[in-house]
């Protein structure tokens, strides 16, 4: 399609006929996938698109190079190959393509055997539950897959360690009490050395063995071949090991074992999931703005935020199954685009903030501010047309009609207030359409990153946070060693002994230690930290 300049300039047109013409010309649809994308209510004008077209041409070329195997993460000298996962023939190395196919087959066979009860624990008892241990994309992707695709009575119930919160550990393990010997435990860590899954694994192992389970007969590793975790799993004879390829980042790992394994364990059609992602990849390789839905998304984001993320993206899926989609997008979008430096090393502080909640919950939450408050956002509505047949009308009232009415009403109210929004409509929500939806946003993120000249595939800020956390833990070890003699010391004395610039991190560490039965005491006023004397005894 070709969009006329007068249509592009008519975002605020009061004439319904002009609005309709804009809607028709800025509506993308794919019959095979059953997906519509409407960006007509985003303020993209002729001047903006004129500026973007040459940039988009370069972005298309960069994405083609990425798929062909170019080094996309220069900090780690890594390729980025998540597109190969749903089309192994694209892999520049034929052996890698073959390995992908083999892993998919192994995952499908493993899931079928677990769900059928033919693959059991050490006591020949079928598995009843899954405990999934993963952080970041290794937790968010599986959470999204299981919540969106699991039907009642199908597959195994899922439980998650996706944090190092001891209360979370306690509650999850309490919920599995009496079934830990029949719980399949999946540990996900690409490098095998990430602290969060390691700590979760230690807690899970102790609980399983305390209940009489056999860890090696119940544990599964998803990690890079040859990693520390892989070596441990191989040496101990874990039930299974699946490869988390070196060239797949956590935030784009959902079409790897990270997403496929939970999918098959809940009985979802993960072949359809991969097919949907692959079909959307084809659509998003189109070399023109108007025919490429990911390019339309990226252009709309760019226009709304003036190329610098000045507006946040509010994600509003109008289905409970997609409640976690905004959380999933937070990592995909914000970790990819939130960068201090551009590719030339210039300080740019780029990013695109994402938040959201499901509709129609938002009719009673923050839509009031979206409509009448600060104009610092654009909304992304996600609609599903097909309704479950088992929910029949009562006295002529169809719940799904109310849900659709709330979506359309909110969209209209935002437009009346001059607020921007885009809409994605799925004919139905199934594994295929979910795969396509994820692939659409993956490509849009890649294209947008090229438009603003940042690297979407590194994460120096995340690494900085990990290093800072490691430094705090090292400081705590030194502090505990210092206080082991039982002598009471002030924060200032401790600061001097440990050669710190400020006592503040010591206060944080000691406040936590003293709040628990760890043997530490504080005398003085907590509201006046300098008055406190700390000791261990």
N, C-alpha and C positions, 0 to 999 in steps of 0.2 A: 504494500500500500504506500501511497505517497500522501503526505499530510500538507495541506495548503497552509501558507503563512497566516492567512486570516483566521483559520481555525486554531492554530497554535496561539495566536494573540488573544483568543476569546475566553480565557480562563474565568474571568469575572462577568461574562456576558449574562445579562438579565433575560434575554430572549430565549425561551425554551427550545425553539427550533435551532438556534445556534448551538445551544448546549447539546442537543441531540446529535447534531452534525459532528461536533467535537468528539462526543462519545463514540460514534460509529468509526471515526477515522483513527482514534487512539485505542481501539479495542483489538487485542491480539487473541486468537483462538486456535487451538489445535484439536481437530476432531478425534484423532486416535487416542490422545491422552484425556480428552474431555476436560480441558483446562482453559479458562478465560483469564486474561490480564487486562485490567482497565486502568490506564493512567491519565484519563481525561480530566480528572480533578486534581491533578498536580500542575503547578504553575510553571510550565515549560513554554517559553516563547521562542520566536524565530531566531532572535539574536543568540540566545543560549545554545540552541541546537546547532546553529551555524558555527559557534565556537567549538562545540563538542565533536562534530563529525570527523575532523582530521584526527582528533585524539582517539576517537573510537576506532578509526582505521588502524592506528598503531596498537591499540588495545587488542583488537582481533589478532593482529600479527603476534603479539606477545603471548596470547593464550594458545595460539597454534604452536609456537615454539615450546611452550610449557608441556603441551601434550606430546610433542615430539621428543621430549627428554632433556630439554635444556636445564642447566643448573638454576633452580629457582630460589634456593636458600643459600646464598654465598657464604653466610656465616658458618654453616655446617657442611658446605659443599654437597648439598643434597638436591636430588630431583624431587619433584612433586607429582606423584602419579596416581592420585585417587581416581582420575578419569579412566585409567586402565582397569580398575577393579571391576567396572561394569561392562567393559569391552576389552578383554585381554589381548585382542588382536592389535590394539593401539600401542601396546608396550613396545618400546624401541628395541628391547632385547627379547628375542623369541623365547628364551629360557624363562624369563620373568613372566611372560604371558602364559606359558605352560604351567608354571608354578602357581599362578593365580587360579587357573582352572582346576588344578589338583586340590588346592585349598578349599575352593567352593564345594567340590564334590565331597571332600572329607567332612566338612562342616555339615552338609546336608545329611550324610550317612550317620554321623555321630548324633545329630539332633533326632533323627528318626529312631535310632536305636534307644536313646534315652527315653523318648516319649512313649515308645512301644513297650518299655520295660525289659527289653532284651539285653541292655547294658546296665548292670546293677552295681551295688556296693560290694564290699568284701564279703558280706554275709549273704550274698545272692538275693538281696531285697531291692526292688525297684526304687528309684529316686522319687521323692515326694516334693522337693522344693529346690530352688536355686538361690544361692547367696552369691551375689555379684559384687566384686571388690574392684573399684576403679575410680579415678579422679578426673575432673575436667571432662574432656570429650569422651574418655573411656567410661564415664558414668552417665553423662547427659545423653549421649547417643542411645545407649541401651535403655535408659529411662523412657525416652521418647518412643522408641520402637515398641517396648512392652506395653506402655500405656495406650498407644495409638492403635496397635494391631492385635492385641490379645482379646479373644472373645471368651465369655464365661464358659467354664468347663473344658477349655482347650489348653493343652500344654501344661507346664508346671508353674506354680506360683513363684513370683520373683521377690527377692528381698535384697536390699542394697547397703553396702558400706561405701558411701561416696563422699565421706568426710572423715576426719580423725576425731570427731566429737565423741568422748567416752559415753555420754548419755545416749547417743545414737547407737553405738556398739551395744550398750546394755539393753536397750529396748528391742533392737533387732534380734539379738541372741535370745532374749526372753520369749519373743514370739516364735522362735524356732525350738524352744526347749522340748525335749522328747522326740524331736525329728532331726536332730543334728546328724545322727548316723546315716540318715537317708537324704541328706542335703548335699547337692552337687555344689562345690565351691569353685567359682571361676575368678582367677586373679589376673588382672589386666595391668600391665606396665610395659610400655614400649622398651625402655632401657633396662628395666629390671631393677633399677636403683632408686626409683621415686619413693620418697619416705611414706606418703599417705597409703598407697596400696600395700607397702611392706608392713606397716604397722597394723593395718586391717587384717592382713594375712596371718600375722603372728597371733592376734586375738582370736581369729576364727579357728586357727589350728588348735590352739589350746582348748577352746570350747568343744570342738569336735572330738578331740582325743579324750577329754575329761568325761564325755558321755559314752565313750567306748568305741568311737568310730575309727576307721583306718584312713588317715589323711591321704596317703598316696593313691588309695582306691577311690577317692572322692574329689581330688583336686585336679583342676584344669588350668593351664597357663596360656594366656594370650600375650605374646611378647615377640620381640625380634629373635630370630634364630641366632644362637650363640651368646645371647645376653646372660647376665648373672642369673636371672629368674629361669631362663631356658635351661641353663646348665644344672641348676638345682632340681628342676622338674625331671630332667633326663636322668640324673644320678639317683633320684629317689623313686623313679618309675611311676610318675603321676599318671592318672587315667588318660590324659590327652594333652597335647601341646599344639597350638595353632600360631601361625606366623603373623606378626604385626609388622608389615614390611617397613624397611628403613625409609622408604620414600613416601610414607603416608603419615601426615601430621594428625595429632589427636583430634583437632576440630573438624577434620575432613575424613575421619576414619570409619564413618557409619556404614559405608559399603564394603568394609573389610570384615574380618572376623569379629571386630568390636560390635558391629550391628547385626551381622548375619547370624552369629551364634545365638544371641538372645532371641532373635526372630524365629529361628527353627525350634528353639526350646519352648516357645509359646504357641507353636503350630501355625505360624504365619507363612504366607506365600513369599518367601524371600527371593525366589526366581523372578516373580513378578516385580518385586522391589527393585532388583537390579535392572530389569528390563525397562521399568519406568524411568529410572535414572539415566539409562543409556539413551532412551528415546528423547528425553529432555536435553541431553547433551547434544544430540543431533540438531534439535531446534535452536539451541543457543550457540551453535557454530555459524549460523547464518551471518553473512558479512555485511549486513545493513541494519540500521537502527530500527526501522519500521517492522522488519520481519523477525527480529531477534528479541524474545521476551526478556532475557537477561540484560541486554543492552538498554531496553526501555526502562527496566528497573534501575539500572545504574545511572542512566541519564536523569531519571526522575529524582533519585537521591541527590545527585550532584546539583540539580537546579534548586531543589528545596533548601539545601544547606549551603548554597552559594559556593560550592566547591571546597568548603572547609568545615562541614559538619555542624553548621549553625542550628540545624533542627534535628531533634531526636526522632527516632522511629518507634512509634507505638504500635505494637503488633496485637491485633484483636481477632483471634480465631473464634468463630461462632460454633464450636463443637467441643464438648468435654474431652474427647479423645486427643484433641490438639492443645490441651491446656498447657503442656510443657513446651510447646513450640517456641514461645518467646524466650524461654530460658535457653533452649538449644541455640537459637539465633544470637543470643547475647555473646556466647563464646565465638561462634562462627564469624560474626560481624565485628565484634569489638576487639577480639584478639588479633584479627587479621588487619583491621584498618586503624586501630589506635596506635599511632607511631609518632615518636618525637621527631625523627629525621626522615627526609625524603631520600630517594635513591642517590641524589647528588650530595647528601650529607648536610643539607640545609635544615635548620630547625623550623618545623612546620606545625607540630602538634596536631596532626590529623586524627580523625576518628568519626564514628557515627554511633551515638549512644542508642541502646535498644532497651525498651521495657514493654510490659504488656500484661494482659490478663484476658481471660476468656469472656466472650459475650454470652448471654446478656448480663452477666455479673457486673460489667462495667456501666450498665445503665444506672446502677446504684452506687458506683464507686467514683471514678475520676473523670467521667465524661463531662461533668459540670465544668471542670477546669478546662478540658479540651475545647468545649464550646465557647466559654466566656472568659477564660483566663489568659495566661501568657501564650502568645502565638510563637512557640519555640519547638514545634513538632510537626510531623505529618503522620497520619494514621494508615495502617496497612490492614485492611479487612480481609479475612479469609472465610469464605462461605463454602458450604457443602450442600448440594441440591438434594441428593437422594436421602430419604429418611428411612429409619428402621420400620419395617412393616408391622412389628409386634406391638407398637404403640399406636393403638386405634383411637379415633376421635371419641370423645365423650360429650354428649349433648351438642354435637356439631363443632366442638372446640378442638382444633388440631394444634398441639404444642409446637410443632415445627413451623407452622404459619406464624405464630407469635414470635418465634426466634428470628425468622426471616424479616418480620416486620420491625423488630427491634434493630436489626442490622441496617435495614434501609432507612429507618427513621433517624438513627444516629448519623449515618452518612449524609443524609439531607440536612440535618441540623448543623453539622460541621460546615457543609458547603454554604449554608445561609450565613454562617458566621465568618465566611471568608477563609476557612481553614482547609488545608490540603489533605487529600487522602488518595489512596489507590486501593484497588480491590482485586483479589484473586479468588476465582470461583472454581471449585472442583465439582464435576458431575457426580462423583461418588468418592468417598474416602476409603481406600483400600491400600494394600501394599504397593501397588503400581503407582497410584497417584501420590502416595507419600514419598516414594523414591524420586518421582519427578519434581515434587515440590522442593525437596532438599537440594536436588541438582540445580534447580533454577536459582536458588539463593547462593549456592556455591559459585556458580559462574558469574552471577551479578557482583558478588564480592570481588572476584578476580578482576573483572572489567573495571569496577569502580576504583580499585587500587591503582590500576594503570592510569585512569583519568586524573587521579590526584598525585601520581608519581611516588607511591610508597610500595614497599615490598609486603605483600599480603601473607608471606609464608615464613617469616621469621617472627620471633617473639622476645626481643631483648628485655622488655619490661618484666615478663614472667620470670625469666632467668635471674633478673636482678632481685626479684622478690624471694626466689628460692635461696639465693646466696645470703640475703639479709636474714632469713629465717634460720639458716644454718649458723650464721654468726651469733644469733641470740642463744641458740641451744649450746653453742660452744662457751659463751659467756656464762650461762647457767651452770655448766659443769665446773667452771673455775670458781664461781661464787659458792657453790655447795662444798667444794673442796676447802675453800677458805674458812667457811663457817663450821667445818667438821670439828674444830678444836673446842667448840662450846663457848667461846668468848663472845660476849655481846658487843656489837659494833653499830655505829650510826651509818646512815647512807653515805655521808661524806667520808668517813673512814674507809668504807668499802670501796668507794670511788677511787680514793687515792691508792689503795692497795692494788686495785685492778687497773690503774692508769687509764681511767676513762675521762672523757671530756665532761660528761654529765651523769648524775646519779639516776636519771629518769628510767633507763632500762632496768636498773637494779630494783627500783621500786615496783615496776610491773612484775618482774619475776618473783620477788619476795611476797607481794600481795597474793599471788596465786599459790605459792608454796604454803603460806600461813593459813590460807582458807581451807586447806585439806590436811588430813592426818599424815603429814610427811615429817613431823618432828621439829618444825620450825615455829618460833614464837616471836611476837613483836610487842614491845612495851612502849607506850606513848600514845599519841593521838593520830589516828589514821588520816584525819583531815589536815594534819600538819606533818607532812612526811619527814621534815628535818628533825622532828622531836623523837622519832622512832629509833629504838635500839633492837637489832635483830640478833637472834642466836638460835643454835640448835642444841637440844638437850633432851 
